[in-house]
Amino acid sequence: MIIDGREITRTGKTYIIAEAGANHNGDKDTALKMVDAALDAGADAIKFQTYTPGELLCDPKRPVTWHYAGGSVTEPVGEMFERVMLKRSDHKEVFSYAAKCGITVFSTPFSPDGVRFLNNLGVPAFKVASSDIVYFDMLKEIARTKKPVILSAGKATIAELDEAVGFLEQYVKPAVLHCVAKYPADYAEVNLSTIKTLLLQYPDSVIGFSDHTRGLSSPLGAVALGARIIEKHFTLDNFSYGPDHEFSLNQAELSALVREIRNLEAALGSSRKKVGRSEVAERVTSIRSLTTVKALKKGDILTDELLDAKRPGGGVSPLDKAKVTGLAVNRDIPADTTLRWEDLK
């Protein structure tokens, strides 16, 4: 998968998406500041959401309760979405600014019209929310663009996911993100081991993780298990008034996530067991060698009782103790001396 010139593979560098979501609170200037924050944090991309209440809801008066740092709010769901959506009229300025800054920007559409709108803006990829994995009218519109697709698997059965992936694979190999669609998600329900299942189920797809837990533990665990796309909500202020701020990462935490993922990638390294370059000196100073228990005269025969094993390394290995037992030494050797092969005959 290639997004905006960046290749994303199952074994390469993790693609980190800073999810702006609704955390701009519908304010264009806040959205622009979030672009700066994602860039400064080192994220590979910033992602928005493109919707209107009319595209999403047939029951806009249904009450919804959400929590923030100061308490909880119950309000009509349509009013909430109307307040926090990024207006279509603001998309072009925000997306152009991101492109000028040098960070990849794309969005999650929630209707075929949203797909067409984003495609006309020139987005390099599409994200499909887990709630829309069965919304084939929209998937068909996305497929027609033949642009990369990132598919979130939260709330979906494996049968539903198979159908969506199978359809999209006729046009493009979608990335599949494990996800638990609860805000915030509990650690006990996140089931990161599902990533291993997805890696086997979709061997031709990049597998990732869209995270709604608090903190950094889950995304780091996901990378260790093989996820190569990480999507994480972030905010400029955890105390802002809005449905997602309280559980999102702030900018400092987003920076820490990027840094720790890069550290983890370096630490994961190779699956081949070997002596590392940094361990060579340690082998000399810390690996044990056979040593003499007491002073020996030339011609003395080595017995088990005459041999011990101490640091440093570089002498005869304790693994070779049976090989040297019964051999004579060819010089006088003081007590507590590292035994070397040239000392034997």
C-alpha positions in Angstrom: 0.0 0.0 0.0 1.3 3.4 -0.9 -0.3 6.6 0.6 1.0 9.9 -0.6 4.3 8.4 -1.7 4.8 6.5 1.5 5.0 2.7 1.2 3.3 0.8 4.0 4.1 -2.9 4.3 3.5 -5.7 6.8 7.1 -5.6 7.9 8.2 -2.0 7.5 8.0 1.2 9.4 4.7 1.8 11.2 2.3 4.3 9.7 1.1 6.6 12.5 -2.2 8.4 11.9 -3.2 11.3 14.3 -7.0 11.1 14.4 -8.4 14.6 14.7 -11.9 13.2 14.8 -14.3 15.7 16.3 -11.6 17.3 18.6 -11.5 20.5 16.6 -15.1 21.1 17.9 -16.1 22.2 14.4 -13.7 25.1 14.5 -11.5 25.6 11.4 -8.8 27.5 13.3 -8.6 24.6 15.8 -8.3 22.2 13.0 -5.4 24.1 11.5 -3.7 24.1 14.9 -4.2 20.3 15.1 -2.4 20.0 11.8 0.6 21.8 13.3 0.4 19.6 16.4 0.3 16.3 14.5 3.3 17.4 12.3 5.3 18.5 15.4 4.5 15.2 17.1 6.0 13.3 14.2 2.8 11.6 13.0 2.8 10.4 9.4 -0.7 11.7 8.7 -3.6 13.6 10.2 -7.1 12.3 9.6 -10.4 14.1 9.8 -14.0 13.0 9.4 -16.4 14.2 6.7 -20.1 14.1 7.5 -23.3 15.9 8.2 -26.0 14.8 10.6 -28.4 14.3 7.7 -26.0 11.8 6.2 -25.7 9.8 9.4 -29.0 10.0 11.2 -32.7 9.3 10.8 -33.3 10.1 14.5 -31.4 13.3 15.1 -33.5 13.9 18.3 -32.3 10.7 19.9 -30.5 11.6 23.2 -26.8 10.7 23.5 -24.7 11.0 26.6 -21.0 11.7 26.4 -18.4 12.5 29.0 -15.8 15.2 29.4 -13.3 16.2 32.1 -15.9 18.4 33.8 -18.7 15.9 33.8 -21.2 14.5 31.4 -23.7 15.8 28.8 -26.9 14.4 27.4 -28.2 16.1 24.3 -29.8 15.3 20.9 -27.3 13.3 18.8 -28.0 15.5 15.8 -27.2 18.7 17.7 -23.9 17.1 18.8 -22.8 16.1 15.3 -23.9 19.5 13.9 -21.7 21.3 16.5 -18.5 19.2 16.1 -18.4 18.4 12.4 -15.8 20.0 10.2 -17.8 21.9 7.6 -17.3 21.0 4.0 -16.6 24.7 3.3 -13.6 24.5 5.7 -12.1 21.3 4.3 -10.2 22.8 1.4 -8.3 25.4 3.6 -7.5 22.8 6.2 -6.3 20.2 3.7 -4.4 22.7 1.7 -2.6 23.9 4.8 -1.7 20.3 5.8 -0.3 19.7 2.3 1.7 22.9 2.5 3.1 21.9 5.9 4.2 18.5 4.5 2.0 16.1 6.4 -0.4 13.7 4.7 -4.1 14.5 5.2 -7.2 12.5 4.4 -10.5 11.8 6.0 -13.3 9.3 6.8 -16.3 9.9 4.6 -19.8 8.8 5.7 -21.7 8.9 2.4 -21.1 8.4 -1.3 -21.4 12.2 -1.6 -18.7 12.6 1.0 -16.5 10.2 -1.0 -16.9 12.3 -4.2 -16.3 15.5 -2.2 -13.0 14.2 -0.8 -11.9 12.7 -4.1 -12.4 16.1 -5.7 -10.1 17.6 -3.0 -7.5 15.1 -4.1 -7.2 13.0 -0.9 -4.6 10.2 -1.3 -6.6 7.6 0.6 -9.9 6.8 2.3 -10.6 5.5 5.8 -13.8 3.5 6.3 -15.2 3.7 9.8 -16.1 0.4 11.5 -19.8 1.5 11.5 -19.8 1.5 7.7 -18.2 -1.8 6.9 -21.6 -3.0 5.5 -22.4 0.3 3.7 -21.7 -1.0 0.3 -23.1 2.0 -1.6 -20.3 4.0 -0.1 -17.7 1.2 -0.5 -18.6 1.0 -4.2 -18.0 4.8 -4.5 -14.6 4.5 -2.8 -13.7 1.5 -4.9 -14.3 3.5 -8.1 -11.5 5.9 -7.1 -9.0 3.0 -6.9 -7.3 4.9 -4.1 -5.9 3.1 -1.0 -8.4 2.1 1.6 -8.0 1.6 5.3 -10.9 -0.4 6.8 -11.7 -0.4 10.5 -13.0 -3.7 11.8 -14.7 -2.6 15.0 -18.2 -3.9 15.7 -18.0 -6.2 12.6 -18.4 -9.9 12.5 -15.7 -11.8 10.7 -18.3 -12.7 8.0 -19.1 -9.0 7.5 -15.4 -8.1 7.4 -14.7 -10.9 4.9 -17.4 -9.6 2.6 -16.1 -6.0 2.7 -12.5 -7.1 2.2 -13.5 -9.4 -0.6 -15.3 -6.7 -2.4 -12.6 -4.1 -2.1 -9.9 -6.6 -3.1 -11.4 -6.5 -6.6 -10.1 -2.9 -6.9 -7.4 -2.5 -4.2 -5.9 -4.4 -1.3 -7.4 -2.7 1.8 -5.5 -2.3 5.0 -7.5 -3.9 7.9 -7.4 -2.3 11.3 -8.4 -4.1 14.5 -10.6 -1.9 16.6 -12.9 -1.9 19.6 -15.6 0.7 19.0 -16.1 1.9 22.5 -15.0 5.4 23.6 -12.9 4.8 25.6 -12.3 1.1 25.2 -11.4 -1.0 28.2 -8.1 -2.9 28.3 -9.9 -6.1 29.2 -12.0 -5.9 26.0 -9.3 -4.7 23.5 -8.2 -8.3 22.5 -5.0 -7.3 20.8 -4.3 -10.9 19.9 -7.0 -10.5 17.2 -4.2 -8.8 15.3 -2.5 -12.2 14.9 -5.8 -13.6 13.5 -6.1 -10.8 11.0 -2.5 -11.3 9.8 -3.4 -14.9 9.0 -6.9 -14.2 7.7 -5.8 -11.5 5.3 -2.2 -12.4 4.2 -2.1 -9.8 1.4 -3.2 -6.9 3.5 -1.4 -4.6 5.9 -2.9 -5.0 9.4 -3.2 -2.2 11.9 -4.9 -1.0 15.0 -7.4 1.8 15.5 -7.1 2.5 19.2 -9.6 4.0 21.6 -8.0 3.0 24.9 -6.3 5.5 27.2 -2.6 5.8 27.1 0.2 4.1 25.0 0.1 0.5 26.1 -2.3 -0.8 23.6 -0.8 0.7 20.4 2.7 -0.3 21.5 1.4 -3.9 22.1 -0.2 -3.8 18.7 3.0 -2.9 16.9 4.8 -5.7 18.8 2.1 -8.1 17.5 2.6 -7.0 13.9 0.3 -3.9 13.4 1.9 -1.5 10.9 -0.8 1.2 10.9 -1.7 2.9 14.2 -4.5 5.3 14.4 -5.0 7.2 17.7 -7.3 10.1 18.6 -5.5 13.3 19.8 -6.6 16.7 21.1 -5.0 20.0 21.9 -6.7 20.1 25.3 -8.1 17.1 27.3 -10.3 19.6 29.2 -12.1 20.9 26.1 -15.8 20.6 25.9 -16.6 17.7 23.5 -17.2 14.0 23.3 -13.7 12.7 22.6 -11.2 15.0 24.3 -11.1 13.3 27.6 -9.8 10.0 26.4 -7.6 11.3 23.5 -3.9 11.8 23.6 -2.7 15.4 24.1 0.2 16.7 21.9 2.9 15.7 24.4 1.4 12.2 24.6 1.1 11.9 20.8 4.8 12.8 20.6 5.6 10.2 23.1 3.6 7.6 21.2 5.5 8.3 18.0 8.8 8.2 19.8 8.1 5.0 21.6 6.8 3.3 18.5 10.0 4.2 16.7 12.0 2.9 19.7 10.0 -0.3 19.7 10.6 -0.8 16.0 14.3 -0.5 16.6 14.1 -2.9 19.5 12.1 -5.5 17.6 15.0 -5.9 15.2 15.7 -9.3 13.7 14.2 -12.7 14.6 17.6 -14.4 14.2 19.4 -15.2 17.4 22.9 -13.9 17.3 25.6 -12.2 19.3 25.1 -8.5 18.8 27.9 -6.1 17.9 27.5 -4.5 21.3 27.9 -7.8 23.1 31.3 -8.7 21.6 33.2 -6.8 24.3 30.9 -8.3 27.0 31.8 -11.8 25.8 35.4 -11.0 26.5 34.9 -9.5 29.9 31.9 -11.5 31.2 31.8 -15.0 29.6 33.6 -17.5 31.8 36.8 -19.5 30.8 38.3 -22.5 32.4 40.8 -21.4 35.1 43.3 -23.2 37.3 42.4 -23.9 40.9 46.1 -24.1 42.0 49.5 -23.6 40.5 50.5 -26.2 38.0 53.9 -27.5 36.8 54.7 -28.3 33.3 53.5 -31.8 32.5 50.8 -31.9 35.2 47.6 -33.6 34.0 44.4 -31.7 34.2 41.7 -33.2 36.3 38.2 -32.0 37.1 39.4 -30.9 40.6 42.1 -28.7 39.1 39.7 -26.7 37.0 37.2 -23.9 37.8 35.3 -21.5 35.5 35.7 -17.7 36.0 35.7 -14.5 34.1 37.1 -13.1 31.7 36.3 -14.9 28.5 38.7 -15.6 25.7 40.1 -18.8 27.1 39.0 -22.4 26.9 35.2 -22.5 27.2 33.7 -24.4 30.1 31.8 -26.3 27.4 35.1 -27.9 26.5 36.0 -29.1 30.0 35.6 -32.8 29.2 37.9 -32.3 26.2 40.8 -30.9 28.2 40.5 -33.2 31.2 43.3 -35.7 31.0 45.6 -33.4 28.9 49.0 -32.2 30.2 49.9 -28.5 30.5 53.0 -27.5 28.5 54.2 -24.8 30.9 54.2 -23.7 34.5 50.8 -22.0 35.2 50.0 -20.0 38.3 46.8 -20.5 40.3 43.7 -18.7 39.1 45.0 -18.3 35.5 42.7 -18.4 32.5 43.5 -21.6 30.6 44.2 -21.3 26.9 44.5 -23.9 24.2 48.1 -23.1 23.6 48.8 -24.1 27.2 47.9 -27.8 26.5 49.6 -30.7 24.8 
